[in-house]
Amino acid sequence: MPKSSTTERLLAVYDRLLDRYGPQAWWPARSPFEVMVGAILTQAAAWSNVGKAIANLDAADALTPEAIRRLSASELARLVYPSGYYNAKARKLKALAEFLGDRYSDDIDAMARGQTADLRTELLAVHGIGDETADDILLYALQHPIFVVDAYTRRLQDRLGMLPESRSTYSACQAFFMDHLKPDVRMFNECHALIVRHSVVHCKKRAECTGCVLLESCPAGQRENAARATSSS
């Protein structure tokens, strides 16, 4: 598919989702560091449980890198217990806080002025930070235009027939968006949030296609509806 038509299709998907759901106001946080904490805690966790862990940290005045460094590993694990995998996540938060202190003296504004590629390399070297978490931090905490890929994004790409041939790699899925959309922090933010919202409502593991705003352009949804119609006739 030519680049221009792919871009038009992606923008049409974005517009339809935005019309249906409206702005999502992501990422819900009061500071860039809180976004970073949430990006780690949300690994393999529902956001409702992440919210409880963040509330615990807030109540303990522990939503700064310095405070995280001061806490014992066991106390930090207790505070983030609601998010699951609490011992592992406590270690990851400790590693993030140490990195911010050692590399940037906790100056996140200074960090944000770095080059995207360099920052991504630095973040990926921190214990517990993988591709998705690094990109969450870059986009939502540091306001860098990079597209976040998650399981919801891959599923929607696949069902819309837009998943790259090298579907197993994070970078290929990300490049699909980065190559066809202008780098725009606000748009990348909103697009990812809308994909997540749509995936919770319609594009689940078992798709619920009735009422889906993307149905007319979704080959997988059309096949599913045709199969159901055949089986019920």
SERO-4910 file (N, C-alpha, C, O; in steps of 0.05 Angstrom, whole numbers):
BEGIN
 pado doro    nc1    nc2    nc3   cac1   cac2   cac3    cc1    cc2    cc3    oc1    oc2    oc3
  Met    A     17    -24      0      0      0      0     18     25      0     36     27     17
  Pro    A     13     44    -19     30     68    -19     29     83      7     10     81     22
  Lys    A     51     97     13     53    111     38     31    130     43     19    131     65
  Ser    A     23    146     22      3    166     25    -24    153     33    -38    164     50
  Ser    A    -31    131     20    -57    118     26    -56    105     54    -77    105     68
  Thr    A    -33     95     62    -31     84     89    -34    106    110    -48    102    130
  Thr    A    -22    129    105    -25    152    123    -54    160    125    -64    165    147
  Glu    A    -67    162    102    -95    169    102   -112    149    118   -130    157    132
  Arg    A   -106    124    115   -121    104    129   -116    106    160   -135    104    175
  Leu    A    -91    110    167    -86    113    196   -100    137    207   -111    136    229
  Leu    A    -99    159    193   -112    184    202   -142    180    203   -155    191    221
  Ala    A   -153    164    185   -182    159    185   -189    143    210   -210    148    223
  Val    A   -173    123    217   -177    107    241   -176    125    266   -193    124    283
  Tyr    A   -156    142    267   -153    161    289   -177    179    292   -188    183    313
  Asp    A   -186    190    269   -209    209    270   -234    195    279   -250    206    295
  Arg    A   -239    170    270   -263    156    278   -262    149    308   -283    152    322
  Leu    A   -239    141    318   -237    135    346   -241    160    363   -254    160    384
  Leu    A   -229    182    354   -232    207    369   -261    217    369   -271    227    389
  Asp    A   -274    214    346   -302    222    345   -319    205    364   -338    215    376
  Arg    A   -313    179    366   -328    161    382   -323    165    412   -342    167    428
  Tyr    A   -298    167    420   -291    167    448   -284    194    460   -285    198    484
  Gly    A   -276    213    443   -267    238    453   -239    237    464   -227    215    467
  Pro    A   -227    260    471   -200    261    483   -198    244    508   -217    244    525
  Gln    A   -176    230    511   -173    212    534   -158    223    558   -158    212    580
  Ala    A   -145    246    554   -130    260    576   -110    242    589   -109    239    613
  Trp    A    -93    229    573    -72    212    583    -46    229    586    -43    247    570
  Trp    A    -28    224    604    -27    203    624    -37    216    650    -27    237    657
  Pro    A    -55    203    665    -64    215    690    -43    216    711    -37    195    724
  Ala    A    -31    239    715    -10    242    736     -5    271    741    -13    288    725
  Arg    A      7    277    764     12    304    772     41    313    767     47    337    770
  Ser    A     58    295    759     86    303    754     98    283    734     88    260    732
  Pro    A    119    291    720    132    272    702    142    247    716    141    225    705
  Phe    A    152    251    741    162    227    755    140    208    762    144    184    761
  Glu    A    116    218    768     94    201    774     86    185    749     78    162    750
  Val    A     89    197    725     85    183    700    105    160    698     97    137    691
  Met    A    130    165    704    150    145    702    144    121    721    147     98    714
  Val    A    136    128    745    129    108    765    105     91    754    106     67    756
  Gly    A     85    105    744     62     90    733     70     72    710     58     51    707
  Ala    A     89     81    693     97     65    670    109     39    679    106     18    666
  Ile    A    123     39    702    135     14    712    113     -2    726    112    -27    723
  Leu    A     97     10    742     77     -5    758     55    -17    740     44    -37    748
  Thr    A     50     -5    717     29    -16    700     37    -41    685     21    -53    671
  Gln    A     62    -49    686     71    -74    674     55    -97    685     57   -102    709
  Ala    A     41   -111    668     25   -134    677      6   -128    700      2   -144    718
  Ala    A     -7   -104    698    -25    -96    719    -48    -79    708    -44    -65    689
  Ala    A    -71    -82    720    -94    -64    713    -89    -37    725    -77    -34    746
  Trp    A    -98    -16    710    -92     11    719   -106     17    746    -95     33    762
  Ser    A   -128      4    752   -142      9    777   -123      1    800   -123     14    821
  Asn    A   -108    -21    797    -90    -29    818    -65    -12    819    -53     -7    840
  Val    A    -56     -2    795    -34     17    795    -41     42    810    -25     53    825
  Gly    A    -66     51    806    -75     75    820    -74     72    851    -67     91    865
  Lys    A    -80     48    860    -78     43    889    -49     44    899    -44     55    920
  Ala    A    -31     33    883     -3     34    891      8     62    891     22     70    909
  Ile    A      0     78    871      9    106    869     -3    122    893     11    139    904
  Ala    A    -27    116    900    -39    130    923    -24    123    948    -20    140    965
  Asn    A    -15     98    951      1     91    974     27    106    975     36    116    996
  Leu    A     40    109    951     65    124    950     61    153    956     77    166    970
  Asp    A     39    164    946     32    192    952     28    197    981     37    216    993
  Ala    A     13    179    994      7    181   1023     33    180   1039     34    191   1061
  Ala    A     53    166   1029     78    163   1043     98    184   1034    122    183   1041
  Asp    A     89    204   1019    107    225   1008    131    213    993    154    221    996
  Ala    A    125    192    977    146    177    963    144    179    933    150    159    919
  Leu    A    135    201    923    133    204    894    154    223    883    149    239    865
  Thr    A    178    220    894    201    234    883    224    213    881    224    194    896
  Pro    A    243    217    863    266    199    862    281    197    888    288    175    897
  Glu    A    284    220    902    299    219    927    284    203    948    297    187    963
  Ala    A    258    206    949    242    190    969    244    160    963    245    144    981
  Ile    A    243    153    937    245    125    930    272    113    938    274     91    948
  Arg    A    293    129    935    319    120    942    321    116    972    335     98    982
  Arg    A    308    133    988    309    131   1017    295    107   1028    303     96   1049
  Leu    A    273     99   1015    257     77   1025    273     51   1024    289     46   1006
  Ser    A    268     34   1044    279      7   1042    265     -9   1020    242     -2   1013
  Ala    A    277    -29   1010    265    -45    989    239    -58    999    219    -59    984
  Ser    A    239    -67   1024    215    -80   1035    192    -60   1039    169    -67   1034
  Glu    A    198    -36   1048    178    -15   1051    166     -7   1024    142     -3   1021
  Leu    A    184     -4   1004    175      4    977    157    -19    966    136    -13    954
  Ala    A    165    -43    970    149    -66    960    122    -66    973    102    -72    960
  Arg    A    120    -59    999     95    -58   1013     77    -37   1001     52    -41    998
  Leu    A     88    -14    994     72      8    984     61      1    956     38      9    949
  Val    A     77    -13    940     68    -18    912     54    -45    910     49    -55    888
  Tyr    A     49    -58    932     37    -85    933     12    -87    915     10   -108    901
  Pro    A     -6    -68    914    -31    -71    898    -25    -75    868    -42    -86    854
  Ser    A     -2    -67    858      3    -69    829     13    -96    821     17   -101    797
  Gly    A     18   -114    840     28   -141    834     58   -141    829     70   -120    824
  Tyr    A     70   -165    831     99   -168    826    114   -146    842    133   -134    832
  Tyr    A    105   -142    867    114   -119    882    144   -118    888    156    -97    888
  Asn    A    156   -142    893    185   -142    899    200   -134    874    220   -119    875
  Ala    A    192   -145    851    206   -139    826    202   -110    819    221    -96    810
  Lys    A    178   -100    823    173    -72    816    187    -53    835    195    -31    827
  Ala    A    190    -60    860    205    -44    878    234    -41    869    246    -20    870
  Arg    A    246    -64    859    273    -63    849    275    -45    824    294    -30    821
  Lys    A    255    -46    807    255    -30    783    252      0    790    266     16    778
  Leu    A    235      6    809    233     35    817    259     45    830    267     67    825
  Lys    A    272     28    845    298     35    857    318     41    835    333     60    836
  Ala    A    318     23    815    337     27    793    332     53    778    350     67    770
  Leu    A    306     59    773    299     84    759    308    108    776    319    127    765
  Ala    A    303    107    802    310    130    819    340    134    820    350    156    820
  Glu    A    355    112    821    384    114    821    394    125    795    412    142    795
  Phe    A    382    117    773    390    127    747    385    157    745    402    172    736
  Leu    A    362    166    754    355    195    753    374    211    770    382    233    762
  Gly    A    381    200    793    399    215    811    428    216    800    440    237    799
  Asp    A    437    193    791    465    191    781    469    206    755    489    220    751
  Arg    A    450    204    737    453    215    709    444    244    707    456    260    693
  Tyr    A    422    251    722    410    277    718    406    293    743    394    314    743
  Ser    A    417    283    766    413    297    792    384    303    797    377    323    808
  Asp    A    367    284    788    337    286    792    325    309    776    302    316    782
  Asp    A    339    320    758    328    343    742    315    331    717    328    328    696
  Ile    A    289    326    718    275    314    696    272    333    673    270    325    650
  Asp    A    270    359    679    269    379    658    294    378    641    293    380    616
  Ala    A    317    376    654    342    374    639    343    348    623    352    348    600
  Met    A    333    326    634    332    301    620    315    304    595    322    294    573
  Ala    A    292    317    597    274    320    575    286    335    551    277    333    528
  Arg    A    307    351    556    320    366    535    339    349    518    350    358    499
  Gly    A    343    324    526    361    306    511    349    297    485    325    302    479
  Gln    A    365    284    469    356    273    443    341    247    448    348    231    465
  Thr    A    320    244    433    302    221    437    317    194    436    314    178    454
  Ala    A    333    191    415    347    165    412    366    160    435    369    138    444
  Asp    A    380    181    444    399    178    466    384    171    492    393    153    507
  Leu    A    362    185    497    347    180    521    336    151    521    336    138    541
  Arg    A    327    142    498    316    115    496    337     95    502    332     75    516
  Thr    A    361     99    492    383     81    497    389     80    527    394     59    539
  Glu    A    390    103    540    395    105    569    374     90    584    380     75    603
  Leu    A    349     95    577    327     83    592    327     52    590    322     38    609
  Leu    A    333     43    566    333     14    562    356      0    577    355    -24    581
  Ala    A    375     16    585    397      4    601    390      3    631    405     -9    647
  Val    A    368     15    639    359     14    667    345    -12    672    328    -21    657
  His    A    351    -24    695    338    -50    702    308    -47    702    296    -29    715
  Gly    A    295    -66    688    265    -67    688    251    -50    668    227    -49    667
  Ile    A    267    -35    652    254    -18    631    259    -30    604    281    -32    594
  Gly    A    237    -38    591    238    -49    564    227    -28    544    223     -5    551
  Asp    A    222    -37    520    214    -19    498    189     -3    505    189     21    503
  Glu    A    168    -17    513    143     -3    518    145     16    541    135     39    539
  Thr    A    158      8    563    161     26    586    178     50    579    171     72    587
  Ala    A    200     45    564    217     68    556    201     88    539    204    112    543
  Asp    A    184     77    521    169     96    504    147    109    519    140    132    513
  Asp    A    135     96    538    115    109    556    128    133    569    117    155    570
  Ile    A    152    129    579    166    151    593    173    173    574    170    197    581
  Leu    A    183    166    551    191    187    531    167    203    522    168    228    521
  Leu    A    145    190    516    121    204    505    107    219    527    102    243    525
  Tyr    A     99    205    549     81    217    568     95    233    590     84    253    600
  Ala    A    119    226    597    133    241    618    151    262    607    153    284    618
  Leu    A    165    256    584    185    275    574    176    290    549    190    307    539
  Gln    A    152    283    539    140    297    516    157    295    491    161    314    476
  His    A    166    271    485    181    265    460    162    250    441    148    232    450
  Pro    A    163    257    415    145    244    396    154    216    388    168    213    368
  Ile    A    145    197    403    151    169    397    125    153    401    111    158    421
  Phe    A    120    134    384     95    120    385     98     95    403    116     79    399
  Val    A     80     92    422     81     70    441     66     46    429     43     49    419
  Val    A     78     23    430     66     -1    420     61    -20    443     78    -24    460
  Asp    A     37    -31    444     30    -51    464     13    -73    452      9    -73    427
  Ala    A      4    -91    468    -12   -114    457    -37   -104    443    -46   -116    423
  Tyr    A    -49    -83    454    -73    -72    441    -67    -61    413    -82    -66    394
  Thr    A    -45    -48    410    -37    -36    385    -32    -59    364    -42    -57    342
  Arg    A    -18    -79    372    -12   -101    354    -38   -115    345    -41   -122    322
  Arg    A    -56   -119    364    -81   -133    358    -98   -117    338   -108   -128    319
  Leu    A    -99    -90    342   -115    -74    324   -101    -73    296   -115    -75    276
  Gln    A    -75    -70    296    -61    -71    270    -66    -97    255    -71    -96    231
  Asp    A    -66   -119    269    -70   -145    257    -98   -147    246   -102   -155    223
  Arg    A   -118   -139    261   -146   -142    252   -153   -123    230   -170   -129    213
  Leu    A   -139   -100    229   -144    -81    207   -127    -88    182   -129    -75    162
  Gly    A   -111   -109    184    -94   -117    162    -71    -98    157    -61    -95    135
  Met    A    -61    -85    179    -39    -66    176    -14    -74    192      4    -58    195
  Leu    A    -13    -99    201     10   -108    216     33   -113    196     29   -127    176
  Pro    A     57   -103    202     80   -108    184     86   -138    181     79   -154    199
  Glu    A    100   -145    160    107   -173    156    124   -184    179    121   -206    188
  Ser    A    143   -167    189    159   -175    212    144   -169    238    153   -154    254
  Arg    A    121   -182    240    103   -176    262    113   -182    290    102   -173    310
  Ser    A    134   -198    291    144   -207    318    160   -185    332    165   -188    356
  Thr    A    168   -164    318    186   -145    330    171   -120    338    153   -110    324
  Tyr    A    178   -110    361    167    -84    371    174    -62    352    157    -45    345
  Ser    A    199    -61    343    209    -39    327    194    -37    300    189    -15    290
  Ala    A    187    -60    289    173    -60    263    145    -48    266    136    -33    249
  Cys    A    131    -56    288    104    -45    293    106    -15    298     89      0    289
  Gln    A    126     -7    313    129     22    319    136     37    294    125     59    289
  Ala    A    154     26    278    162     40    253    139     44    234    138     64    220
  Phe    A    120     26    234     96     29    217     82     56    223     75     70    204
  Phe    A     79     62    248     66     88    255     85    111    251     77    132    240
  Met    A    110    108    259    129    130    257    135    138    228    140    161    222
  Asp    A    134    118    210    140    123    182    116    136    167    120    149    146
  His    A     92    133    178     69    142    163     54    166    176     35    176    165
  Leu    A     63    173    200     51    196    214     72    217    221     95    210    227
  Lys    A     64    242    220     83    263    227     89    261    257     70    255    273
  Pro    A    113    266    266    120    265    294    105    286    310    111    310    306
  Asp    A     86    278    326     69    298    340     63    286    367     48    266    369
  Val    A     73    298    388     69    288    415     39    285    422     31    264    432
  Arg    A     24    306    417     -4    306    424    -19    284    409    -35    269    421
  Met    A    -14    281    383    -28    261    367    -20    233    375    -37    216    377
  Phe    A      6    228    379     16    201    387      4    194    414     -4    171    419
  Asn    A      3    213    432     -9    209    459    -38    200    456    -47    180    466
  Glu    A    -53    217    441    -82    211    438    -88    186    423   -106    171    430
  Cys    A    -72    181    402    -77    157    386    -73    131    402    -89    113    401
  His    A    -51    130    417    -46    107    434    -68    103    455    -78     81    459
  Ala    A    -76    125    467    -97    123    488   -123    114    476   -138     99    488
  Leu    A   -130    124    452   -155    116    439   -154     87    431   -175     73    433
  Ile    A   -131     77    422   -129     48    415   -135     31    440   -149     11    439
  Val    A   -123     39    463   -128     25    487   -158     25    495   -169      5    502
  Arg    A   -170     49    493   -198     51    500   -215     34    481   -233     19    491
  His    A   -210     34    456   -225     18    436   -221    -12    441   -240    -27    438
  Ser    A   -197    -19    449   -192    -47    454   -206    -57    479   -213    -81    480
  Val    A   -210    -40    498   -225    -48    522   -255    -51    516   -269    -68    527
  Val    A   -265    -34    498   -293    -33    491   -301    -54    470   -320    -69    473
  His    A   -286    -55    448   -293    -71    425   -272    -92    417   -278   -115    414
  Cys    A   -247    -82    414   -227    -99    402   -212   -116    423   -188   -114    427
  Lys    A   -228   -132    437   -218   -149    458   -205   -174    446   -205   -177    422
  Lys    A   -195   -192    463   -184   -217    453   -205   -231    436   -199   -241    414
  Arg    A   -230   -231    446   -252   -240    430   -268   -215    423   -281   -203    439
  Ala    A   -265   -208    398   -276   -182    389   -306   -180    392   -320   -200    388
  Glu    A   -315   -157    400   -344   -151    400   -349   -130    379   -346   -106    383
  Cys    A   -356   -139    355   -356   -122    331   -382   -105    328   -382    -85    314
  Thr    A   -403   -113    341   -428    -99    339   -424    -70    350   -416    -66    373
  Gly    A   -430    -51    333   -427    -23    341   -399    -12    338   -394     11    346
  Cys    A   -380    -28    328   -352    -19    325   -350      3    304   -359     -2    281
  Val    A   -339     25    310   -336     47    292   -317     41    269   -317     56    249
  Leu    A   -300     21    272   -280     14    251   -289    -10    234   -274    -19    217
  Leu    A   -313    -20    239   -321    -45    226   -319    -45    196   -311    -64    184
  Glu    A   -327    -23    184   -328    -22    155   -301    -23    142   -298    -29    118
  Ser    A   -280    -17    158   -253    -19    147   -236    -41    160   -212    -41    158
  Cys    A   -250    -59    173   -236    -81    188   -242   -108    175   -263   -119    179
  Pro    A   -223   -119    161   -227   -145    148   -233   -167    168   -250   -184    163
  Ala    A   -220   -167    191   -225   -188    211   -253   -185    222   -267   -206    226
  Gly    A   -263   -162    227   -290   -158    237   -311   -166    217   -331   -178    224
  Gln    A   -306   -160    192   -325   -167    171   -326   -198    168   -348   -209    164
  Arg    A   -303   -211    170   -303   -240    169   -318   -252    193   -333   -272    190
  Glu    A   -313   -240    216   -327   -250    240   -357   -247    238   -372   -266    244
  Asn    A   -366   -225    228   -395   -220    225   -407   -239    204   -429   -249    208
  Ala    A   -392   -243    182   -402   -262    162   -404   -290    172   -423   -304    166
  Ala    A   -384   -298    188   -385   -325    199   -408   -329    218   -421   -350    219
  Arg    A   -413   -308    234   -436   -310    253   -462   -311    238   -481   -325    246
  Ala    A   -464   -295    217   -489   -295    201   -494   -322    188   -517   -331    187
  Thr    A   -472   -335    179   -475   -361    166   -483   -382    187   -500   -399    181
  Ser    A   -471   -381    210   -477   -402    230   -505   -399    242   -516   -419    251
  Ser    A   -516   -375    240   -543   -371    252   -565   -375    231   -589   -375    238
  Ser    A   -557   -378    205   -578   -381    185   -586   -410    180   -602   -416    163
***
